[in-house]
Amino acid sequence: MGTELTTPAQLRCAIVRGVVLQTGSQCLDYVVVDENNIVVAEGTSSSPDWVRHDAGGYHTKRRFDEMFPQGWQVHFDF
């Protein structure tokens, strides 16, 4: 069995766009890429902390568990 089946996938999350609304709140668009720089998730959150929460498992766990049965870890580029 190769290490690719036993080592958790190393995913990277980056904020790709930020917009401040008239209300003063912000919308941060983010993407999560795999080791081949293929986008495996994307979304919008209201702060960097919420991006970490949402991309780190809240909105992505089911999808990542299916895509990466060997496990996964999200690293944040911010």
C-alpha positions, 0 to 999 in steps of 0.5 A: 500500500502506497503512502498516498493511501495512508497520508492525509491529503494536505489541502490549502485554503486561500481567500481570493476576494474580499468585499466590504458591504454598505452595512460594514460587514464583509464577504470573503470568497475562499477556495480550497485546493488539493495537492495538485492545485485542483479546486475541491471547495469554495465558498463565502464567509464573513471573516477570516475566522469564519473561513477557517471554520467553514472551510476547515470542516463545517461546510466541507467535512462530508465532501472531503471525507468522500474525496479523501478517505485516507484523511485530510488536513486544511492549511490556511494561507492567511 
